[in-house]
Amino acid sequence: KSFCYRRLQYLSSRFQMHVLLNGGGGLAAQKKVPHRDFYNIRKGGGPGLGGVDTHIHGGGGMNQKHLLRFIKRAMKKHLDEIVHVEKGKEQTLKEVFETMNLTAYDLSVDTLDVHADRNTFHRFDKFNAKYNPIGESILREIFIKTDNRVSGKWGGGIIKEVMADLEESKYQNAEGGGAIYGRARDEWAKLARWAGGGGVHSNNVRWLVQVPRLFDVYRTKGQLANFQEMLENIFLPLYEATLHPAQHPELHLFLEHVDGFDSVDDESKPEHHIFNLDSPLPGNWVEEDNPPYSYYLYYMYANMTVLNHLRRGGGFHTFVLRPHCGEAGPVHGGGAGFMVSENISHGLLLRKAPVLQYLYYLAQIGGGGAPLSNNSLFLSYHRNPLRGGGSRGLMVSLSTDDPLQFQGGGEPLMEEYSIATQVWKLSSCDMCELARNSVLMSGFSHKV
């Protein structure tokens, strides 16, 4: 620990020395490059949609004003469309809003209430509830989910508008997240049909499939008998589509736009089990407790390894594991992430673990930071390790995480960059380096 701490300090001071000696040279070199500046270099982010926004949750890719406009438009044009089934009875959009006692006139950004605020700090449950417009999960289902009574056409419609904005801005790419829960075998087919049927494809966007760690919820409800079932629901359809692409054309096409997998949930939940040699195999994991974080990560990694061998054999592209990791909870989650991940998202806990931080530096494992998101959930902005990590040479980039919840303006990724520049006093070289990292970390092919 002492050794790593001293190495990290040494790297930091080397960077300070470099800035003192060569700070002006970088800017001069940048001025010599014709036609290029920070606004027209490729940058990305994710799971929002922003250089490559390497980290966006698909359900939160639009900002709050965009969602408000979209819902108002639907209320004008589609009031009589059947959108929901409640206890066997079909409801139109008009009836849904009547049960809430609301009209289009009543709607505002404040009544939607989808923006993270001071009440979400260290309260992941409250943050999750913020995805429900006006606090109603039924509206989340109708307007954001991909699997619902209107076959996800509005969720798809709003994502297509976000994609159109990205294409128009030309230099921003994004990796959005769609969710596969592992409750049923047909989830992949439904997601692929939604993406294909709604034309939710864009050259500026790739997908990272997010798998929420919610086995305990499904097990308690009796939807799954053991953990093996969840793994089979997630991976068997992919083995099938890889071996027999002609039998699963929609899924095969959808997988062309998928870069990899992400594991999501609140990492600060207490874990009652340590993953070791005596841990039950997935087929024997029948208890109602959730398996620990490292157990999820290991079995996702093991299945992806087999899947990637199959895909390589068939001449298809392979997938990478890029989980949410080290956002909260125990530090050893960062160790599990180090062993099996291509990149991680967040990584806030590395500031407490010099050994892990030094390993991430040596292996150049990417970390997609989202300081505005962390500021609302886990760590105030000025304490974020992203700035220090970047100056030590860790592979870090900026992403939006969730424009719906964390950014206010029309260009979420640029907002993320401009705030970071102000708070951390970044030079234009620093900003371009972050943008370059986001491109290298993203799953876009080298040719793109």
C-alpha positions as CSV (number, residue, x, y, z in Angstrom):
1,K,0.0,0.0,0.0
2,S,2.8,2.4,0.9
3,F,4.7,1.6,-2.3
4,C,1.6,2.3,-4.5
5,Y,0.7,5.4,-2.6
6,R,4.2,6.8,-3.2
7,R,4.1,5.9,-6.8
8,L,0.8,7.7,-7.3
9,Q,2.1,10.8,-5.5
10,Y,5.2,10.6,-7.7
11,L,3.0,10.4,-10.9
12,S,1.0,13.4,-9.7
13,S,4.1,15.5,-9.0
14,R,5.6,14.5,-12.4
15,F,2.4,15.9,-14.1
16,Q,2.6,19.2,-12.1
17,M,6.2,19.5,-13.3
18,H,5.2,18.7,-16.9
19,V,2.5,21.5,-16.8
20,L,5.0,24.0,-15.4
21,L,7.6,23.2,-18.1
22,N,5.4,22.5,-21.1
23,G,2.0,23.9,-20.4
24,G,2.2,26.6,-23.1
25,G,3.6,24.2,-25.7
26,G,0.5,22.1,-25.7
27,L,-1.7,25.0,-26.5
28,A,0.6,26.3,-29.2
29,A,0.6,22.9,-30.8
30,Q,-3.2,22.8,-30.8
31,K,-3.4,26.2,-32.4
32,K,-1.3,24.9,-35.3
33,V,-3.9,22.2,-36.2
34,P,-6.1,23.6,-38.9
35,H,-9.9,23.4,-38.7
36,R,-10.0,21.4,-35.5
37,D,-11.0,22.6,-32.0
38,F,-12.7,21.0,-29.0
39,Y,-16.1,21.4,-30.6
40,N,-15.4,19.4,-33.7
41,I,-13.3,16.5,-32.5
42,R,-15.0,13.2,-32.0
43,K,-16.0,12.6,-28.4
44,G,-18.3,10.2,-26.7
45,G,-20.1,9.4,-23.6
46,G,-22.2,6.7,-22.2
47,P,-25.0,5.5,-21.1
48,G,-26.5,8.8,-22.0
49,L,-26.3,9.7,-25.4
50,G,-22.9,12.4,-25.6
51,G,-17.5,12.8,-27.6
52,V,-18.4,9.1,-27.2
53,D,-20.7,9.4,-24.2
54,T,-19.4,6.0,-23.0
55,H,-22.1,5.7,-20.3
56,I,-25.8,6.5,-20.7
57,H,-28.8,4.7,-19.4
58,G,-31.1,4.3,-22.4
59,G,-34.2,5.3,-20.3
60,G,-32.5,8.6,-19.4
61,G,-30.9,9.6,-22.6
62,M,-33.1,12.7,-23.1
63,N,-33.2,15.8,-20.9
64,Q,-36.2,16.7,-18.8
65,K,-37.5,19.4,-21.1
66,H,-37.3,17.0,-24.0
67,L,-39.4,14.4,-22.1
68,L,-41.9,17.0,-21.1
69,R,-42.3,18.2,-24.7
70,F,-42.7,14.6,-25.9
71,I,-45.4,13.7,-23.3
72,K,-47.3,16.9,-24.1
73,R,-47.2,16.0,-27.9
74,A,-48.5,12.5,-27.1
75,M,-51.3,14.0,-25.1
76,K,-52.4,16.2,-28.0
77,K,-52.3,13.6,-30.7
78,H,-52.9,10.2,-29.1
79,L,-55.3,10.7,-26.3
80,D,-57.6,7.8,-27.4
81,E,-54.8,5.3,-27.9
82,I,-54.9,2.2,-25.6
83,V,-51.7,2.4,-23.7
84,H,-52.1,0.3,-20.6
85,V,-53.9,-2.7,-19.1
86,E,-55.0,-2.4,-15.5
87,K,-56.5,-5.5,-13.8
88,G,-57.6,-6.9,-17.2
89,K,-59.2,-3.6,-18.3
90,E,-57.7,-1.6,-21.2
91,Q,-57.0,2.1,-20.6
92,T,-56.4,4.9,-23.1
93,L,-53.9,7.6,-22.5
94,K,-56.7,10.0,-21.7
95,E,-58.0,7.6,-18.9
96,V,-54.5,7.2,-17.5
97,F,-54.1,10.9,-17.1
98,E,-57.7,11.2,-15.7
99,T,-56.9,8.7,-13.0
100,M,-54.0,11.0,-12.0
101,N,-56.3,14.1,-12.3
102,L,-54.0,15.8,-14.7
103,T,-54.3,17.7,-18.0
104,A,-51.6,18.7,-20.5
105,Y,-51.8,22.3,-19.1
106,D,-50.8,21.1,-15.6
107,L,-47.6,19.5,-16.8
108,S,-44.3,21.3,-16.2
109,V,-40.7,20.3,-15.4
110,D,-41.6,20.6,-11.7
111,T,-44.6,18.3,-11.8
112,L,-42.6,15.7,-13.9
113,D,-40.0,15.7,-11.1
114,V,-37.5,13.5,-12.9
115,H,-34.4,15.5,-11.9
116,A,-32.1,14.2,-9.1
117,D,-32.0,16.7,-6.2
118,R,-30.5,16.9,-2.7
119,N,-32.8,14.2,-1.5
120,T,-31.2,11.5,-3.7
121,F,-27.8,11.8,-2.0
122,H,-26.8,8.3,-0.7
123,R,-30.4,7.2,-1.4
124,F,-30.3,4.9,-4.5
125,D,-33.9,4.0,-3.9
126,K,-35.0,7.6,-4.3
127,F,-32.8,8.0,-7.3
128,N,-34.5,5.0,-9.0
129,A,-37.9,6.4,-8.2
130,K,-37.0,9.6,-10.0
131,Y,-37.3,7.7,-13.3
132,N,-41.1,7.7,-12.8
133,P,-42.5,10.9,-14.3
134,I,-44.9,12.6,-11.7
135,G,-43.9,9.7,-9.4
136,E,-46.1,7.3,-11.4
137,S,-44.4,4.1,-12.5
138,I,-47.2,3.6,-15.1
139,L,-45.9,6.7,-17.0
140,R,-42.3,5.3,-16.9
141,E,-43.7,2.1,-18.4
142,I,-45.7,3.9,-21.2
143,F,-43.1,6.5,-22.2
144,I,-39.7,5.0,-21.4
145,K,-39.9,1.2,-21.3
146,T,-39.4,-0.8,-24.5
147,D,-41.8,-3.7,-23.5
148,N,-45.4,-2.4,-23.0
149,R,-48.9,-2.2,-24.5
150,V,-47.7,0.1,-27.3
151,S,-44.7,-2.1,-28.0
152,G,-42.3,0.5,-26.8
153,K,-43.0,2.9,-29.7
154,W,-42.8,6.0,-27.6
155,G,-39.7,4.9,-25.8
156,G,-38.3,4.3,-29.2
157,G,-39.6,7.6,-30.6
158,I,-37.9,9.7,-27.9
159,I,-34.6,7.8,-28.3
160,K,-34.8,8.3,-32.1
161,E,-35.1,12.1,-31.5
162,V,-32.0,11.9,-29.2
163,M,-30.2,10.0,-31.9
164,A,-31.2,12.6,-34.5
165,D,-29.7,15.4,-32.3
166,L,-26.5,13.4,-32.1
167,E,-26.3,12.9,-35.8
168,E,-26.9,16.6,-36.3
169,S,-24.2,17.6,-33.9
170,K,-22.0,15.2,-36.0
171,Y,-19.1,14.9,-33.5
172,Q,-20.8,13.3,-30.6
173,N,-21.3,9.6,-30.3
174,A,-22.9,7.7,-27.5
175,E,-23.3,4.2,-26.0
176,G,-26.8,3.8,-24.6
177,G,-28.0,1.1,-22.3
178,G,-30.9,-1.2,-22.9
179,A,-31.9,-3.6,-20.2
180,I,-32.1,-7.4,-20.1
181,Y,-33.4,-8.6,-16.8
182,G,-33.1,-12.4,-17.1
183,R,-36.6,-13.1,-15.9
184,A,-37.8,-14.7,-19.2
185,R,-36.3,-16.4,-22.3
186,D,-38.0,-14.1,-24.8
187,E,-36.6,-10.7,-23.5
188,W,-33.8,-10.6,-26.2
189,A,-36.3,-11.3,-29.0
190,K,-38.6,-8.5,-27.7
191,L,-35.7,-6.0,-27.4
192,A,-34.5,-6.9,-30.9
193,R,-38.0,-6.6,-32.4
194,W,-38.4,-3.2,-30.7
195,A,-35.1,-1.9,-32.1
196,G,-35.6,-3.3,-35.6
197,G,-39.3,-2.5,-35.9
198,G,-38.9,1.0,-34.6
199,G,-35.7,1.6,-36.6
200,V,-33.8,2.5,-33.4
201,H,-30.4,2.3,-35.1
202,S,-27.9,5.1,-35.6
203,N,-24.3,5.2,-36.8
204,N,-23.6,7.5,-33.8
205,V,-24.9,5.1,-31.2
206,R,-24.0,1.6,-30.0
207,W,-25.7,-0.3,-27.2
208,L,-24.3,-1.6,-23.9
209,V,-26.8,-4.2,-22.5
210,Q,-27.4,-3.6,-18.8
211,V,-28.2,-6.5,-16.6
212,P,-29.6,-5.3,-13.2
213,R,-28.5,-7.4,-10.3
214,L,-32.1,-8.2,-9.1
215,F,-32.1,-12.0,-8.7
216,D,-33.3,-11.7,-5.1
217,V,-36.4,-9.8,-6.2
218,Y,-37.3,-12.3,-8.9
219,R,-36.6,-15.3,-6.6
220,T,-38.8,-13.9,-3.8
221,K,-41.7,-13.4,-6.3
222,G,-41.2,-17.0,-7.5
223,Q,-40.3,-16.0,-11.1
224,L,-37.0,-17.9,-10.9
225,A,-36.1,-21.2,-9.2
226,N,-32.3,-20.6,-9.1
227,F,-29.5,-18.3,-10.4
228,Q,-28.8,-20.7,-13.3
229,E,-32.2,-19.8,-14.8
230,M,-31.3,-16.2,-14.8
231,L,-28.0,-16.9,-16.6
232,E,-29.7,-19.1,-19.1
233,N,-32.4,-16.4,-19.9
234,I,-29.6,-13.9,-20.5
235,F,-27.1,-16.0,-22.5
236,L,-28.9,-18.9,-24.2
237,P,-30.7,-16.8,-26.8
238,L,-27.2,-15.2,-27.6
239,Y,-25.6,-18.7,-28.1
240,E,-28.6,-19.6,-30.3
241,A,-28.4,-16.4,-32.4
242,T,-24.7,-16.9,-32.9
243,L,-24.9,-20.5,-33.9
244,H,-28.0,-20.1,-36.1
245,P,-28.2,-16.5,-37.2
246,A,-30.6,-17.3,-40.1
247,Q,-33.2,-18.5,-37.6
248,H,-33.0,-15.4,-35.5
249,P,-32.5,-12.6,-38.0
250,E,-33.8,-9.7,-35.8
251,L,-31.6,-10.6,-32.9
252,H,-28.6,-11.2,-35.1
253,L,-29.0,-7.7,-36.6
254,F,-29.5,-6.1,-33.2
255,L,-26.3,-7.8,-31.9
256,E,-24.3,-6.0,-34.6
257,H,-25.1,-2.8,-32.7
258,V,-24.2,-4.2,-29.3
259,D,-20.7,-3.5,-27.9
260,G,-20.9,-5.4,-24.6
261,F,-22.5,-5.8,-21.2
262,D,-22.9,-3.7,-18.1
263,S,-23.9,-4.8,-14.6
264,V,-26.1,-2.3,-12.8
265,D,-27.6,-1.8,-9.3
266,D,-26.9,-0.2,-6.0
267,E,-23.5,-1.4,-4.9
268,S,-23.9,-0.3,-1.3
269,K,-26.5,-2.9,-0.5
270,P,-25.1,-5.2,2.2
271,E,-23.8,-8.6,1.1
272,H,-24.3,-11.6,3.3
273,H,-22.1,-13.9,1.3
274,I,-18.4,-14.0,0.3
275,F,-17.7,-15.5,-3.1
276,N,-15.2,-18.3,-2.6
277,L,-14.5,-22.0,-3.4
278,D,-17.4,-23.1,-1.2
279,S,-20.0,-20.8,-2.9
280,P,-22.9,-22.8,-4.5
281,L,-22.9,-23.1,-8.3
282,P,-25.6,-21.1,-10.0
283,G,-27.9,-24.2,-10.3
284,N,-27.7,-24.6,-6.5
285,W,-28.2,-20.9,-5.7
286,V,-31.8,-21.3,-4.6
287,E,-31.8,-18.9,-1.5
288,E,-33.6,-15.6,-1.7
289,D,-30.5,-13.6,-0.9
290,N,-28.9,-11.8,-3.8
291,P,-25.5,-13.3,-4.8
292,P,-22.6,-10.9,-4.1
293,Y,-21.3,-8.5,-6.7
294,S,-18.3,-10.5,-7.6
295,Y,-20.4,-13.6,-8.2
296,Y,-22.5,-11.8,-10.8
297,L,-19.5,-10.4,-12.5
298,Y,-17.7,-13.7,-12.6
299,Y,-20.6,-15.6,-14.1
300,M,-21.2,-12.9,-16.7
301,Y,-17.5,-12.9,-17.6
302,A,-17.4,-16.7,-17.8
303,N,-20.5,-16.9,-20.1
304,M,-19.2,-14.0,-22.3
305,T,-15.9,-15.8,-22.7
306,V,-17.6,-18.8,-24.2
307,L,-20.0,-16.6,-26.3
308,N,-17.0,-14.7,-27.7
309,H,-15.2,-17.9,-28.7
310,L,-18.4,-18.9,-30.6
311,R,-18.7,-15.5,-32.2
312,R,-15.1,-15.4,-33.3
313,G,-15.5,-18.8,-34.9
314,G,-18.5,-17.5,-36.9
315,G,-16.7,-14.4,-38.0
316,F,-18.8,-12.0,-35.8
317,H,-17.6,-9.2,-33.5
318,T,-17.1,-10.0,-29.8
319,F,-18.4,-8.4,-26.7
320,V,-16.7,-6.7,-23.7
321,L,-17.7,-6.4,-20.0
322,R,-17.9,-2.8,-18.9
323,P,-19.8,-2.8,-15.6
324,H,-20.8,-0.1,-13.1
325,C,-18.1,-0.7,-10.5
326,G,-16.7,1.0,-7.4
327,E,-19.5,3.6,-7.3
328,A,-20.3,2.7,-3.6
329,G,-20.1,-0.3,-1.3
330,P,-17.0,-2.3,-0.3
331,V,-13.7,-1.7,-2.1
332,H,-13.3,-5.3,-3.2
333,G,-15.9,-4.8,-5.9
334,G,-13.2,-2.7,-7.6
335,G,-10.9,-5.8,-7.4
336,A,-13.5,-8.0,-9.1
337,G,-13.9,-5.3,-11.8
338,F,-10.1,-5.2,-12.3
339,M,-9.9,-8.9,-13.0
340,V,-12.8,-9.3,-15.5
341,S,-13.6,-5.8,-17.0
342,E,-12.5,-4.0,-20.1
343,N,-13.5,-0.7,-18.6
344,I,-15.6,0.3,-15.6
345,S,-18.0,3.1,-15.0
346,H,-17.6,5.5,-12.0
347,G,-14.8,3.9,-9.9
348,L,-15.1,6.4,-7.0
349,L,-13.8,3.9,-4.5
350,L,-10.3,3.9,-6.1
351,R,-9.5,7.1,-4.2
352,K,-9.6,5.0,-1.0
353,A,-7.5,2.1,-2.4
354,P,-4.1,3.2,-3.6
355,V,-3.1,-0.4,-4.5
356,L,-6.1,-0.8,-6.8
357,Q,-5.7,2.6,-8.2
358,Y,-2.1,1.9,-9.2
359,L,-3.2,-1.5,-10.8
360,Y,-5.8,0.3,-12.8
361,Y,-3.1,2.8,-13.9
362,L,-0.6,0.0,-14.9
363,A,-3.2,-2.0,-16.8
364,Q,-4.8,1.2,-18.3
365,I,-8.3,-0.1,-17.6
366,G,-10.6,2.7,-18.6
367,G,-12.9,4.5,-16.1
368,G,-15.9,6.5,-17.4
369,G,-16.5,9.1,-14.8
370,A,-19.8,11.0,-14.4
371,P,-19.0,13.7,-11.8
372,L,-22.4,15.4,-12.0
373,S,-24.2,12.1,-11.4
374,N,-21.8,11.3,-8.5
375,N,-22.4,14.8,-7.1
376,S,-26.1,14.0,-6.8
377,L,-25.7,10.5,-5.5
378,F,-22.5,9.6,-3.8
379,L,-19.7,12.1,-3.7
380,S,-19.6,15.9,-3.9
381,Y,-18.0,17.3,-7.1
382,H,-14.8,18.7,-5.7
383,R,-13.9,15.4,-4.0
384,N,-14.3,13.4,-7.2
385,P,-11.1,11.4,-8.0
386,L,-11.5,11.8,-11.7
387,R,-9.3,14.9,-11.9
388,G,-6.5,13.5,-9.8
389,G,-6.7,10.2,-11.6
390,G,-6.4,11.9,-15.0
391,S,-3.3,13.8,-14.0
392,R,-1.7,10.5,-12.7
393,G,-2.2,8.9,-16.1
394,L,-5.2,6.8,-15.4
395,M,-7.4,6.2,-18.4
396,V,-10.4,8.4,-17.6
397,S,-13.2,10.0,-19.6
398,L,-16.3,12.1,-18.9
399,S,-19.8,10.9,-19.5
400,T,-23.3,12.0,-18.7
401,D,-24.8,8.9,-17.0
402,D,-28.3,10.2,-17.2
403,P,-29.2,13.5,-19.0
404,L,-32.8,13.1,-17.7
405,Q,-31.7,13.3,-14.1
406,F,-28.4,15.2,-14.0
407,Q,-28.1,17.7,-16.9
408,G,-30.3,20.7,-17.5
409,G,-29.3,22.0,-20.9
410,G,-29.8,20.8,-24.5
411,E,-26.3,19.4,-24.9
412,P,-25.7,17.1,-21.9
413,L,-22.1,16.0,-22.8
414,M,-20.9,19.5,-23.4
415,E,-22.4,20.6,-20.1
416,E,-20.4,17.8,-18.4
417,Y,-17.2,19.1,-20.1
418,S,-17.8,22.7,-19.4
419,I,-18.5,22.3,-15.7
420,A,-15.4,20.0,-15.3
421,T,-13.3,22.7,-17.1
422,Q,-14.6,25.4,-14.8
423,V,-14.3,23.5,-11.5
424,W,-11.0,21.7,-12.2
425,K,-9.5,24.5,-14.3
426,L,-8.7,22.2,-17.2
427,S,-6.8,23.4,-20.2
428,S,-8.0,22.7,-23.7
429,C,-5.4,19.9,-23.9
430,D,-6.8,18.2,-20.8
431,M,-10.3,18.4,-22.4
432,C,-9.1,16.9,-25.7
433,E,-7.3,14.1,-23.8
434,L,-10.5,13.2,-22.0
435,A,-12.4,13.2,-25.3
436,R,-9.7,11.0,-26.9
437,N,-9.9,8.5,-24.0
438,S,-13.7,8.4,-24.4
439,V,-13.2,7.3,-28.1
440,L,-10.5,4.7,-27.2
441,M,-12.7,3.3,-24.4
442,S,-15.8,3.1,-26.5
443,G,-16.8,0.0,-28.3
444,F,-17.0,1.7,-31.7
445,S,-14.9,-0.2,-34.3
446,H,-11.5,1.1,-35.2
447,K,-12.7,1.9,-38.7
448,V,-15.5,4.1,-37.4
